[in-house]
């Protein structure tokens, strides 16, 4: 599936998405359906890789930020 076909399907499903790139040989479409995040990478050779993240439904407050940043000491 081409990036244009993927974007057309996301638009038709009214799923918010953005396009970025973190590799020289691929573009990434970040999609955000309710309760999930999808990282869809379309590579120069045409193959597609997808990582899917699902929410456990728990909502944290601002105090969780300290825990999130604890693993990244340079993020002070």
Residue pairs with C-beta under 8 A, 6 or more apart in sequence:
1 42
1 48
2 42
2 46
3 19
3 27
3 29
3 42
6 29
6 40
6 42
6 48
7 17
7 19
7 29
10 17
10 29
10 31
13 33
15 31
15 32
15 33
16 31
16 32
17 29
17 30
17 31
17 32
18 29
18 30
19 27
19 28
19 29
19 30
20 27
20 28
20 30
21 27
21 28
22 28
23 41
23 43
25 43
25 44
25 45
26 41
26 42
26 43
26 44
26 49
27 41
27 42
28 39
28 40
28 41
29 38
29 39
29 40
29 41
29 42
30 37
30 38
30 39
30 40
31 37
31 38
31 40
32 38
35 54
35 55
35 57
36 52
36 53
36 54
36 55
37 52
37 53
38 50
38 51
38 52
38 53
39 50
39 51
39 52
39 53
40 48
40 49
40 50
41 48
41 49
41 50
42 48
43 49
69 75
